[in-house]
Amino acid sequence: MSIILFIIFILSVAAPSSVLAQSDSITFSSPLNFGLLLSGNFGELRSNHFHAGIDFKTQGAVGRPILAPADGYISRATVTAGGYGRAIYVTHDNGYMTVYGHLDSFLKPIAERVREQQYNDGYFVVDVSFEKDEYPVSCGDVIAFAGNSGYSFGPHLHFEVRANGGTQLVSPMRFYLERLTDTKSPRVQAVALTPREGEGVVEGGASTVTRKVIHSSVRDTLQAWGRVGLSVQCDDIMDNTSNKYGVYSIELYVDDSLRFSSRMDGYALADTRLINAWSDYERFFEKGEWFLRSYILENNPLPLLAADRNRGWIDIDEERIYNVKYRIADFHGNTTFCKFAIEGRRDSISQPCDSTAHYLYWFINNTVAYEGMRLDIPSGQLFANTTLAVQEQPSRYGISRCYNLNSAVVPLRKEARISLQVNGTSGLDPSKYYICRVGKKGSVAVGGEYKDGWITANIPLLATYEVAVDTVPPAVKPIAPKNWGRNGQIVFSIGDKGRGIKTFKGLLDGKFILFEYSSKSGRLTCNMRRENVKRGKHQLHLTVTDNAGNSTTIERTIIY
């Protein structure tokens, strides 16, 4: 069968090919002055997103100088509590942009501009843009220093290559293959066979069947009838490291006919949540296992995927053996083959029979309403037509009804809108209400706005929701205060068990002083030396506020 690219969004599809053609004639030098090893590669599977760049190891240390890989200028610097932490963006003369995340520190003039903005805003998180003539750089110039800031759990440099004004991510691997050693082939751990609802059966049932892969093959012959789809669990390894990486390409053949392929060359930044359409999201959500579908859901326009006219679904309509082969390759061309068989065995195919279920079409607006609950799903938010079985569950908090929107979680491309009615007898401050997602391990705050007895919030997946209340202020605990004066650092641990931390503000002798916040450690830190605090006695006033408006204020005398 011929392979066709699905071009639902023409601009998104056209961009990668033009970008890749451009990159064939462009080179980047190394951003580090020592041998390159990766702790993460491009397009790896992460929760709700693809890994947007590659992670260079920095020999286990922070402070390593980062070098400009090409001429250009520093166009942007950002600071966040999580995410990339400290980051800079370099716009290059060759038309590309590179991004550097989890930095330990900026160059002095950049740091001064960032600090100036932080004091102007009275807040730690900032986003500062620069003009072309302010901070020009030449290839090989030091532009920053690698670190472990933001949501990073070990020193490394997160490095991205972007095109089209920063909206298109391009694989940096193509620029550094010759500097990286990789002679090892990808690994396949398991395959899964899924019957399409109402159109197929696997092993006599309507559920997904998984088989482990041993020595590149599946020992058992799977039995199926009707329309089915395959998924694969795989990863890659490289020389001189113990890390696991994502694969570059996947090809699925049935009876030597190519049915599906993927190429991790690049994607639009706006498409990163399409990982939840390509992967079996339910399985990842419940078990933490990544299986990539070898079929394309109706509303998955991810350009790096291609399939036959059946979108990769396989019709098992003859009583015979269907020979299946996966070809998995990494960025260096190392390849693994996985072979197995599906036996076509005629069987009856049952149809969905739940008369209370809601059948939702992905291409129209959908509304589901129950007593005390309304769900609005805009057109294009579902990845495929979906059968929704809503059930009311016992409420944990007694403030609203608790609704399980489906027996299995359903990811959305962006979000839907849910409204829950608050019990009239609760008698609590409405500003403290919020919607939470309820799961096996507890609840996660979603947020929401209260109006006329209802609270409404945007939700990124269809799961279990109810209304909770947050009247407890954030916890604020000083860490080793006896050492503050000697070490020159004021440190607090902060946290909130309800809606989460919203803002914090520190005053020293009545004037704003900068506290840095790390979301991964939950710590606020003020470096008194860096903030030019004079020796002597000072009065500290720190206020931490959560998203429900509850505040905790700490006042202390500090001798520095």
C-alpha positions in Angstrom: 0.0 0.0 0.0 1.2 3.5 -0.7 2.1 5.8 2.2 0.3 9.2 2.3 0.9 12.1 4.6 -2.2 13.4 6.3 -2.2 17.1 5.6 -5.2 18.3 7.7 -3.2 21.4 8.7 -1.2 22.2 5.6 1.1 24.8 7.2 2.1 22.5 10.0 3.0 19.8 7.5 4.8 22.0 5.1 7.0 23.7 7.7 9.1 20.7 8.7 10.2 19.7 5.2 11.3 23.3 4.3 13.1 23.6 7.6 14.9 20.3 7.1 16.0 21.3 3.6 17.4 24.5 5.1 19.3 22.7 7.8 21.1 20.4 5.4 23.5 23.3 4.5 23.9 24.7 8.0 26.2 23.6 10.7 26.5 24.4 14.5 29.6 24.1 16.5 29.6 22.4 20.0 28.0 24.5 22.8 30.4 22.8 25.3 34.2 22.7 25.3 34.5 19.0 26.1 33.3 15.7 24.7 29.6 15.4 24.2 27.4 12.8 25.9 23.6 12.9 26.1 21.3 12.4 29.1 18.2 12.9 26.9 17.6 13.1 23.2 15.1 14.9 20.9 11.4 13.9 20.9 11.6 11.7 24.0 8.2 10.9 25.5 7.4 13.1 28.5 4.2 13.7 30.4 2.0 15.8 28.1 4.8 16.8 25.8 7.7 15.7 23.6 11.2 16.5 24.8 11.9 19.7 22.8 15.7 19.4 22.6 18.7 17.4 23.7 20.2 17.3 27.1 24.0 17.5 27.1 25.8 16.1 30.2 28.1 18.6 31.9 30.4 16.2 33.7 28.2 16.2 36.8 29.1 19.8 37.5 27.4 23.3 37.4 29.0 26.4 36.1 30.5 24.9 32.8 30.7 27.7 30.2 28.3 27.5 27.3 29.5 28.5 23.9 27.6 30.1 21.0 27.3 27.5 18.3 26.9 30.2 15.6 26.9 34.0 15.1 23.8 35.9 16.3 22.6 37.7 19.4 21.1 37.0 22.7 17.4 37.9 22.2 15.7 36.7 25.4 16.3 35.6 29.0 13.7 34.0 31.2 13.5 32.9 34.8 10.9 30.5 36.1 10.4 28.5 39.3 10.1 25.2 37.4 10.4 24.4 33.7 13.7 25.6 32.2 14.6 27.7 35.3 17.1 30.2 34.0 17.2 30.2 30.2 18.5 32.2 27.3 17.5 32.4 23.7 19.9 33.2 20.9 18.7 34.3 17.5 21.2 33.3 14.8 22.2 34.9 11.5 21.5 31.6 9.8 17.8 31.9 10.5 17.6 29.5 13.5 17.1 30.2 17.2 18.8 28.1 19.9 17.6 27.8 23.5 19.6 27.0 26.6 17.7 25.8 29.7 18.5 25.0 33.4 21.3 27.5 33.6 23.3 28.1 36.7 23.9 31.8 35.8 23.8 34.4 33.0 26.6 36.6 31.7 27.0 39.6 34.0 25.2 42.2 31.7 22.3 39.8 31.1 22.1 39.0 34.9 21.9 42.7 35.6 19.1 43.3 33.1 17.2 40.3 34.5 17.7 41.5 38.1 16.6 45.0 37.2 13.3 43.6 35.7 12.8 41.5 38.8 13.0 44.5 41.0 10.8 46.6 38.7 8.2 43.8 38.8 8.7 42.9 42.4 8.7 39.2 41.5 11.2 36.4 40.8 9.6 35.1 37.5 10.5 37.3 34.5 10.7 37.3 30.7 13.1 39.9 29.2 13.6 40.5 25.5 16.7 42.2 23.9 17.2 44.1 20.7 19.6 42.8 18.0 22.3 45.3 18.7 22.4 44.9 22.5 24.1 41.5 23.0 25.7 40.2 19.8 27.7 37.0 19.9 30.1 35.3 17.7 30.6 31.5 17.3 32.6 30.2 20.2 31.8 33.1 22.6 30.7 32.3 26.2 27.0 33.1 26.5 26.0 31.5 29.8 26.9 28.9 32.4 25.3 25.4 32.6 23.5 24.4 35.8 20.6 22.6 37.4 17.9 25.3 37.8 14.2 24.8 37.2 12.6 21.4 36.9 16.0 19.6 36.5 17.3 16.8 38.7 20.9 16.8 37.8 23.4 19.2 36.2 23.0 19.3 32.4 22.4 21.7 29.5 19.0 21.5 27.8 19.6 22.6 24.2 17.0 23.4 21.5 17.1 24.4 17.9 14.0 26.3 16.6 12.9 27.7 13.3 10.1 29.9 11.9 10.6 32.5 14.6 10.8 30.0 17.4 7.5 28.2 16.6 9.0 25.1 15.0 11.3 22.6 16.8 14.0 21.0 14.8 16.0 18.0 15.9 19.4 19.1 17.1 20.7 15.5 16.6 21.2 16.2 12.9 23.9 18.8 13.8 25.8 16.7 16.3 25.7 13.1 15.0 29.4 13.0 14.2 30.3 14.3 17.8 28.2 11.5 19.4 29.1 7.8 19.5 26.3 5.4 19.1 26.8 1.8 17.8 23.9 0.3 19.8 20.5 -0.5 18.3 17.1 0.4 19.8 15.2 -2.1 22.0 11.7 -3.4 21.8 10.1 -4.4 25.0 6.5 -5.2 24.1 3.7 -4.9 21.5 0.0 -4.4 22.0 -3.0 -5.2 19.8 -6.1 -3.2 20.2 -9.5 -4.0 18.6 -11.3 -0.9 17.3 -14.6 -0.5 19.2 -17.4 -2.3 17.5 -15.3 -3.3 14.6 -12.8 -5.9 15.9 -11.9 -8.5 18.6 -8.5 -9.6 19.9 -8.2 -13.0 21.6 -12.0 -13.2 21.7 -12.5 -9.9 23.5 -12.8 -6.2 23.2 -9.7 -5.2 25.2 -6.1 -4.5 24.3 -3.8 -7.6 24.5 -0.1 -7.1 25.3 2.8 -9.4 24.5 6.4 -9.1 25.7 9.1 -9.1 23.1 11.9 -11.5 23.7 15.0 -11.6 21.4 13.2 -9.4 18.9 10.1 -11.7 18.6 6.8 -12.5 20.2 6.6 -16.2 21.1 2.8 -16.4 20.9 0.7 -16.0 17.8 -2.0 -13.4 18.5 -5.5 -14.2 17.4 -7.8 -11.4 16.0 -10.7 -10.7 13.7 -11.9 -7.4 12.2 -10.2 -4.1 12.4 -7.3 -3.8 14.9 -4.4 -1.5 15.7 -0.9 -2.2 16.9 1.2 -0.3 19.4 4.9 -0.7 20.4 6.9 -0.1 23.5 10.5 0.7 22.6 13.6 2.8 23.6 17.2 3.4 22.6 20.6 3.2 24.3 23.9 4.8 23.4 27.6 4.1 23.9 29.3 5.3 27.1 26.1 6.1 29.0 23.5 4.2 31.0 20.6 6.4 29.9 17.5 5.4 28.0 16.5 7.5 25.0 13.7 7.9 22.5 13.9 6.3 19.0 14.1 8.2 15.8 11.8 6.1 13.5 9.2 3.4 13.6 8.0 1.5 10.6 5.2 -1.2 10.7 4.9 -3.7 7.9 2.1 -6.3 7.5 2.9 -9.0 4.9 5.8 -6.8 3.7 3.5 -3.9 3.1 4.3 -0.6 4.9 1.3 0.5 6.9 2.7 3.1 9.3 5.8 5.2 9.8 7.1 7.9 12.1 10.2 10.2 11.8 11.3 12.4 14.8 12.8 15.2 12.7 10.8 18.1 14.2 7.4 19.4 15.1 5.5 22.6 15.8 5.8 23.8 19.4 2.0 24.1 19.5 1.6 20.4 18.6 3.5 19.0 21.6 0.3 17.8 23.4 -0.4 15.6 20.4 1.9 13.1 22.2 -1.3 12.1 24.0 -2.9 11.2 20.7 0.1 9.2 19.4 0.7 7.3 22.7 -1.7 5.1 24.6 -2.4 7.9 27.1 -4.6 5.7 29.3 -1.9 3.2 29.8 0.7 5.9 30.6 -1.7 7.6 33.1 -2.5 4.3 34.9 0.8 2.4 34.7 3.5 4.8 33.6 4.2 2.8 30.4 4.8 4.4 27.0 3.2 2.5 24.1 3.2 4.4 20.7 0.3 3.7 18.4 1.1 2.5 14.9 -2.3 3.9 13.7 -3.4 7.5 13.6 -6.5 8.7 15.4 -9.0 10.8 13.5 -7.9 14.1 15.0 -4.2 13.6 15.2 -2.6 15.9 12.6 1.0 15.3 13.9 3.1 15.8 10.7 5.8 13.4 11.7 3.4 10.4 11.4 2.3 8.8 8.1 0.1 5.8 7.3 -1.9 4.1 4.6 -5.5 4.9 3.6 -6.7 3.0 6.7 -4.6 5.3 8.9 -2.6 2.3 10.0 -5.6 0.2 11.2 -5.2 -3.4 10.1 -8.2 -5.4 8.6 -8.0 -9.0 9.7 -10.6 -10.4 7.4 -9.2 -13.7 6.2 -8.6 -16.9 8.2 -4.8 -17.0 7.7 -1.5 -15.9 9.2 -0.6 -12.2 8.9 3.1 -11.6 9.2 4.0 -8.5 11.1 7.3 -6.7 11.2 8.5 -3.6 13.1 11.6 -1.7 12.0 12.9 0.6 14.7 15.9 2.9 14.1 17.8 5.5 16.1 19.2 8.8 14.9 22.5 7.1 13.9 20.8 4.5 11.7 21.2 1.6 14.1 18.2 -0.7 13.5 16.2 -3.3 15.3 13.6 -5.6 13.7 10.8 -7.2 15.6 8.7 -10.0 14.0 5.6 -11.8 15.0 2.3 -13.2 13.6 -1.4 -12.5 13.9 -3.8 -15.4 13.2 -7.0 -14.4 11.5 -9.7 -16.4 13.3 -13.3 -15.7 12.5 -15.2 -14.4 15.6 -18.3 -12.4 16.5 -17.8 -8.7 17.1 -19.9 -7.2 19.8 -21.3 -3.7 19.6 -21.3 -1.2 22.5 -24.6 -1.7 24.3 -24.6 0.8 27.2 -27.8 2.8 26.6 -26.7 5.5 29.1 -23.3 6.2 27.4 -22.8 9.3 25.3 -21.3 9.0 21.8 -19.2 12.1 21.1 -17.9 13.2 17.7 -14.5 14.9 17.7 -15.4 17.4 14.9 -18.5 19.0 16.6 -19.2 20.8 19.9 -20.4 18.3 22.6 -22.3 19.0 25.8 -23.0 16.4 28.5 -25.3 17.5 31.4 -26.3 15.8 34.6 -27.9 17.0 37.8 -25.3 19.4 39.3 -22.8 19.0 36.4 -22.3 20.3 32.9 -19.5 19.4 30.5 -18.7 21.4 27.3 -16.2 19.9 24.9 -15.5 22.3 21.9 -15.0 20.9 18.4 -11.6 19.5 17.8 -10.7 18.8 21.4 -11.2 15.1 21.3 -8.6 13.1 19.4 -11.2 10.6 18.1 -14.9 9.8 18.4 -15.4 8.8 22.0 -18.0 6.8 24.0 -18.3 8.5 27.4 -19.8 6.6 30.3 -20.5 9.1 33.1 -21.0 7.8 36.6 -21.7 9.7 39.9 -19.4 8.7 42.8 -19.4 9.3 46.5 -18.1 12.8 47.2 -15.0 13.1 49.4 -15.7 16.7 50.5 -19.5 16.9 50.4 -19.5 20.3 48.7 -20.7 19.1 45.3 -21.5 15.8 43.5 -18.5 13.9 42.3 -18.6 12.8 38.7 -16.4 10.2 36.9 -16.6 11.3 33.3 -15.4 8.0 32.0 -14.1 4.7 33.2 -10.8 5.4 31.5 -9.2 8.9 31.3 -9.6 10.7 28.0 -6.9 13.3 27.1 -7.9 16.4 25.2 -5.9 18.4 22.7 -6.2 21.5 24.9 -9.1 21.6 27.2 -12.8 21.3 27.9 -15.0 23.2 30.4 -16.7 21.6 33.4 -19.2 23.3 35.8 -20.2 21.8 39.1 -23.0 23.0 41.3 -22.1 23.7 44.9 -24.4 22.4 47.7 -26.5 25.2 49.1 -25.9 24.1 52.7 -22.1 24.3 52.7 -22.1 27.9 54.1 -18.4 28.5 53.1 -16.7 31.4 51.5 -17.3 30.9 47.7 -13.9 32.4 46.9 -12.3 29.4 48.6 -14.0 26.8 46.3 -12.1 25.1 43.5 -12.5 22.1 41.3 -10.1 19.2 41.8 -9.4 16.0 39.9 -9.8 12.9 42.1 -7.5 9.9 41.6 -6.2 6.8 43.4 -3.4 8.8 45.0 -5.4 11.8 46.1 -6.6 14.9 44.4 -5.1 17.5 42.2 -6.2 21.1 42.2 -7.6 22.4 38.8 -9.0 25.8 39.9 -12.1 27.5 38.7 -14.4 30.5 39.2 -17.5 30.7 41.3 -20.8 32.3 40.0 -24.4 31.9 41.1 -23.9 28.6 42.9 -21.7 27.0 40.3 -17.9 26.7 39.9 -16.4 26.4 36.4 -12.9 25.4 35.3 -11.0 24.3 32.2 -9.8 20.7 32.3 -7.1 19.0 30.1 -8.6 15.5 30.4 -11.8 13.8 31.1 -11.4 12.1 34.5 -13.1 12.4 37.9 -14.0 15.8 39.3 -15.6 17.4 42.3 -15.5 20.7 44.3 -13.1 21.1 47.2 -12.4 24.1 49.5 -9.1 25.7 50.5 -9.2 27.8 53.7 -5.7 26.8 55.0 -2.9 29.2 54.4 0.4 28.1 52.9 3.0 26.4 55.2 6.1 28.6 55.6 9.0 27.1 57.6 12.4 28.8 58.1 15.4 26.5 57.3 18.4 26.7 59.7 17.8 30.3 60.6 20.8 30.3 63.0 23.0 30.0 59.9 21.5 32.8 57.9 23.8 35.5 59.1 26.9 33.3 58.7 26.0 31.8 55.3 24.5 35.0 53.9 21.4 33.2 52.8 17.8 33.3 54.0 16.0 30.1 53.3 12.4 29.0 53.8 10.5 25.9 52.9 7.0 26.7 51.5 4.1 24.6 50.4 0.3 24.5 50.0 -1.9 21.4 50.1 -4.9 23.0 48.4 -4.8 25.2 45.3 -1.0 25.7 45.4 1.3 28.7 45.8 0.4 31.8 43.7 2.8 34.5 44.8 5.4 35.4 47.4 7.0 38.7 48.4 9.9 39.6 50.7 10.6 43.0 52.2 13.8 43.8 54.1 13.5 47.0 56.2 10.4 47.8 54.2 11.9 47.5 50.8 11.5 44.7 48.2 14.2 42.1 48.3 14.5 39.2 45.8 13.7 35.7 46.8 14.4 32.9 44.3 11.9 30.0 44.3 12.5 26.4 43.3 9.3 24.4 42.7 11.2 21.1 42.7 12.5 21.7 46.3 9.8 24.0 47.5 12.4 26.4 48.8 12.6 30.2 48.8 16.1 31.6 49.0 17.5 35.1 49.4 21.2 35.5 48.8 22.0 38.6 50.9 25.5 38.9 49.4 24.1 39.0 45.9 21.4 41.5 46.9 24.0 43.8 48.5 22.5 43.6 52.0 24.7 45.6 54.5 26.0 44.0 57.6 23.9 44.6 60.7 20.3 44.1 62.0 17.4 43.9 59.6 13.7 43.3 59.7 12.3 40.7 57.3 8.7 40.6 56.2 7.7 37.7 54.0 4.2 37.0 52.7 3.3 33.8 50.8 -0.2 33.6 49.2 -2.0 30.6 47.6 -4.4 30.6 44.7 -7.4 30.7 47.0 -6.2 34.0 48.5 -5.0 32.5 51.8 -1.8 34.1 53.1 0.9 33.4 55.6 3.2 36.3 56.8 6.5 35.8 58.6 8.3 38.6 60.4 11.8 38.1 61.8 14.8 40.1 62.9 17.9 39.1 61.0 21.5 39.8 62.1 23.8 39.6 59.1 
